[in-house]
Amino acid sequence: MAYFASKKKVASKNFSVFLKIVLLISIFLQKSSGSPTRKRVASLFRVVNGHYAQADSFPSTVAFLKPDKSFVCTGNLISSIYALTAGHCFVLSTLKWIIAGDISLIETDSKTRQTREIVGSVVHPYFSNVEYSYDLAIATVNDPFLFTVSVQKITLCENPPAVDLVCTNAGWGATKLTSRPTPSPYLMFHYVKIIDHYDCRKKFFEPDLICTFSKKSVAYKGDSGGPLICKGKLCGVLSAYQQDYEKINLFANVARSYKWITTNGTQGRSSRMFPGHISTIMWILFYQVLIQKT
């Protein structure tokens, strides 16, 4: 028995080494590939050369914070208890708090500010931290936000925005392109134009993306998860920008994931309930019934 146990340990160790080698080769190929998607910078962005937002002008835009209350990402209220942001925000950071109703991150005595604790989250099942496809996540808070003039939910787009349509993007991201970017203390916004969807897919090989362009401004670190608002509706969630294409921002397409968002974020279901969990529960119930009958 000891001999076989030793063989199992050796086999397990060899398999672990094999997996590490495969992973290293995969990373090397990704870095050496000429594909535009491999060159994309993982976002945590900001609005550079943007405009300062006025109070109550973006009532559905919220800030995601770490346990120490430091800012990480921008997000969007889609109901009183659910907020939509970028999937990589949860993958790359530990998020604990959501602030709504305030355009300032530093003026903590604001009478319109509401702070809630994050008690659950779910990342889109098709999210890829390599390609940043389906870069979406939904957070659940401990107590419902109270809707006021300063705090409101936003309606979701059921269809992608039209090409050349001018939309708005907002966030607390850094306002200067530096090696150590810091968040903007105040909410910023800028206007962007929708790029042809076919050209967007051709350049970035991801069908769920919406590409936007602006001559003077671009989102940057801290703006991740921020809204693409077109005609008053949330049509995109900021995912990334492309190094090779100046001032182009990439947004997760809300319309393409509309069913997933509404199922997990607006219908009162628990954000911790995955489809796989539901299947498992069904099988357990079926098995219990079968045992009782036998």
Sequence and secondary structure as in RCSB ss.txt:
>XXXX:A:sequence
MAYFASKKKVASKNFSVFLKIVLLISIFLQKSSGSPTRKRVASLFRVVNGHYAQADSFPSTVAFLKPDKSFVCTG
NLISSIYALTAGHCFVLSTLKWIIAGDISLIETDSKTRQTREIVGSVVHPYFSNVEYSYDLAIATVNDPFLFTVS
VQKITLCENPPAVDLVCTNAGWGATKLTSRPTPSPYLMFHYVKIIDHYDCRKKFFEPDLICTFSKKSVAYKGDSG
GPLICKGKLCGVLSAYQQDYEKINLFANVARSYKWITTNGTQGRSSRMFPGHISTIMWILFYQVLIQKT
>XXXX:A:secstr
 HHHHHHHHHHHHHHHHHHHHHHHHHHHHHHH   HHHH EE  B  BT EE  TTSSTTEEEEE TTS EEEEE
EESSSSEEEE HHHHHHS   EEEES SBSS TT SS EEEEEEEEEE TT  TTT TT  EEEEESS     SS
    EE SS   TT EEEEEE   SS  SS    SB EEEEEEE  HHHHHHHH  TTEEEEE SS B  BB TT
 EEEETTEEEEEEEEE TTSTTEEEEEETGGGHHHHHHHHTSS  TT  HHHHHHHHHHHHHHHHHHH 
